[in-house]
């Protein structure tokens, strides 16, 4: 027992000595004049220190903290930024017990030192995005804490940003020392697929609440990915290759509140797309060029939905608002810049409200406060009017701003083209044929370009050409007739000079 304890002390001593030797043997940035080269802010109450060394041509980690920062005890906070420097290899950070926010974006990082955060156990936010990190560089020992009682202590890291790197997979034990991690971004990495090790790594983050897998080339999600994650609240999957909403999302039903699934080649949404995600409050299905149908019941199970963003879907031509009728918590609806021509509200009108204009008194969307409809080729008819009447008070508030270019307007029929949706008259659309809207002509064609004048001009040209043809034909016929008669023209007379002629001879007298 005594020997075992001696061995632990010896290993700890050797680890400390090796760490000190490594720092002594490496080159670090001096800090004597660091506050003259960088931006330094020190506040004693509350204890807050900022050291912004972004784009200062640094090549290495700081040797220590500036003297102005004091003792850096627990409860204080330090914000350190080395972003925009060509550091290449991230060395071990100088020791501190303060809460640390560290950023090294655009640093051309290709290496991470083992135990890089060993002496900063209270690092809470770490931004290593926009670098050249690969899966081989991301090792579990990079994020290990201090050795204590035969185990490594966990870092206090709450947020880790690894986006815009060259990570293709994750080590299965990568996050074993990050037991407090709640937010992780792997966006814009060439994952391509979720391997077994990657799924194990992500599944090991028990407290994970925010996961960004956008623009990673994914086409499917394995079911085991979310089996051990009980607290995931926000999932970002936009910009991938999903042909449908991944079925693995159903495992997040108890906790998921925000889902971003836009910019995927999804063609249709139906009643199985969102798996009755009872706690979902934010849903984004924007930017899907192939989405042409949102079937009835697609949103019916999202009873907690508050924000629905479905903009920039050019193939989407119809939208049934009655599918949102049961979403009593809906606050924001964005269906702008799509290909929408028709808007329906197939909601029964209560007894005593036979006039379609009375639907405004029927509160279909009690909490709806923002609706965006601009950028669609609306066909203005009675169905569109009835749907708009249920949100007319919202439209009036939305379109009072002086940005007329973004107003929602009719595109068809022709006589209502460019008319703002808020100016539609219900009786003219629902009880009688649409009345032509008086327009002040901006440009009136000159008389010779009007249809009647053009027709007369064409007929006149035709008559002139016909008369010319008849006269020409008559002349040709007369000439032929004269040639055949006795009174025709004689052949031309040819004259010959007799000055040198030998046809006659004058004989001189005898």
C-alpha positions, 0 to 999 in steps of 0.5 A: 500500500505504501509502495503504491502511494509512493509510486503515485507521488513519483508519477505526479512529480515526474509529470510536473517536472516534464511539464516545466521542462517542456515549457522551459525548452520551448519558445514563448511570446514575452509579455513584458510589453504585451499590453503595449502591443495588444489591447489590455483591459483590467477591471478589479470589480468585478474581476475581469481581464481582457487581452486581445492580441488578434492579428499582432503577428505572434508566433507562439503562446504567451509565456505568462499572464501580464503583471497587470492581471494580478493573481488570477484567482477563482471567481475572476474571468480572463478573455484571451484572443490570439486569433488571426496570428500564424501560430501553427502549434498551440502550446500549453496555456499559462496557468490560471485558476480564473474562468478563461475564454480563449479564442484562436481562430484563423491561426493556421493551427495544425498541432495541439500540445498534449495537456494544452489546457492542463493549467487552465482547469476553468477554461469555459469557452474555447474557439478553435474554428477556421484552422487546419485541424484534423482527426489525428490532432484531436486526441483525448489528452489534449483536453485532459485536466490535472492528475488527481487520485489516479484519474485526470480531472475534467476541464470546466469547458462549456462550449467548444467550437471546432467548425471550419477545420478538416475533421473527417471523424472523431476519436471515440474517447475524444471528450472523455475529459469534457464532462461539462461540455454543453455546446459543440460545433463541428460545422463545415467539416468534411465528416461525410458520415457519422462513423461508429467512433464519431457516434461514440464520441458524441454520444459520450457527452452526457450534458450536450445541449447544442450540436451543430452538424451543418454543412458536413456532407451528411446524408443519414444519422445512425440511431445510436447517435442520440441514444445516450444524449438526454438533454440535447435542445438545439440540433443544426443539420442544415446544408447537408444531403438529407433526402428526408428528416432523419428518423434518428431525430425522433429519439430527441423528442423529450428534449429538442426545442430547436431544429434547423433542417433547411438547405437539404434536398428534401422534396416533401414534408408529411405527418411523419417528418417531425415525429410529434416533437412535443417540445419543439419551439423553433423549426427552420425549413428554409432554402430547400430548392426541391421542396414542392409539397408540405402535406396536411398534418406536417406540423400538427404534432408540434404543439409547442411550436412558436417560430416557423421559418420556411422562406426561400423555397422556390418550388413550394407553390401552395401552403395550407394555413389550416395545418397551423390552426392547432398551434396555439403558441405560434408567434412568428411565421416566415414563408417569404421568397418562395414560389407561393401562389395560393394560401388556404385556410380550410378552418371551419367558420363558427356559426353566425359568421357566414360572411367570409369577412367575419373570419377576422373575428375568429381568432385562429392564431391567438399568439401570432405576431409576425408574418412575412409573405413578401417575395411570392407570386401570389394569385389573389382570389377568394381563398387567399382573401379568407386566409389573409383576413385571419391575420389582417391585423398583423399584416397592417402592422407589418407593412406600415414600414416604408420599404414598399419593395418588400411588400407582399403583392398580387402577381395574378390575375392581370387586373390585380397585379402589383396590388398590395395584399392588404388592399384586397377587397373581400366582396369583389373577390368572394361574391363577384368577379374581380373588379378591375383596379383603376390604373394611371397609365405610366406610358401611352403608346403613340397613335401609329403603334396602337393595335387599330392603327397597326392593322390599318397600316398593314392592310394599306401596305398590302393593298399598295403591294397588290396594286403594284403587282397588278400593274406590273403584270398588265405591262408584261402582258401588253408587251408580249401582245405587241411583239406578236402583232404587225405593229410591233417594234422593228429590229434596230437599223445597223449602219455601215460606213462606206468610206473604205467599202470595196462593194462598189468601184468607180471606173474613170472615163476612157 
